[in-house]
Amino acid sequence: MREEAWADAANAFQRAIDIDRNHETAYYGLGLASMRLRKYSDAIGAYLKCRDLYQQQAGKQFSNRQEAQRYRQDRLTEIDEVIRQYQSGPQTAGTQDRLRQLQQQRRDIQEYINRGSNMSVENSVPAFVSLALGSAYFRTEQWAEAEREYKAAIASDPKSGEAFNNLAVVYLETGRIKEADESVKAAERAGYRVHPELKNAIKAKAG
């Protein structure tokens, strides 16, 4: 991924999945590589599997605290790798937003490790997964599905400026100009730099 060898990265992530069919981060990485290769349908499939695995794990009960802590430590290792991938690439507003989400998720897991008393998985679908899935749907012009996932990202992380920004584009594409303008304002309140062309397009449609 760091060398932008997208096909090689996709193959490596697939090999990881062949070893462990329940590896959420490998599916996420495969989705990301597929997006770079413009294989958007493949990306949707990988992101859906990633999302489904997170949903299946939510509320999972472990037989003892050691097993629960081991699972959380594995999640930290995976999150650290995704963080490294983002940090090594171009630093856009979207990248910074996802890094913030990942770092918050990492802090939450670390807090549970420090407490060490809960024997169930706490997390549902992280905002960055819903955001990525929404973007894959957007690329295939599946507006309703993209809207659903962007809203899921916002529900998971109300400070996700990128999700508000992307939702504004969906609203613009589907002729809901008032909602688009409101989403742009929400993105800016979250500290996200909205592209002037988007704001101009919304203003032009508003008349």
Summary of the structure (lengths in Angstrom):
residues: 207
radius of gyration: 17.8
end to end distance: 43.3
largest distance: 61.6
contacts: 652
relative contact order: 0.10
helix: 75%
strand: 1%
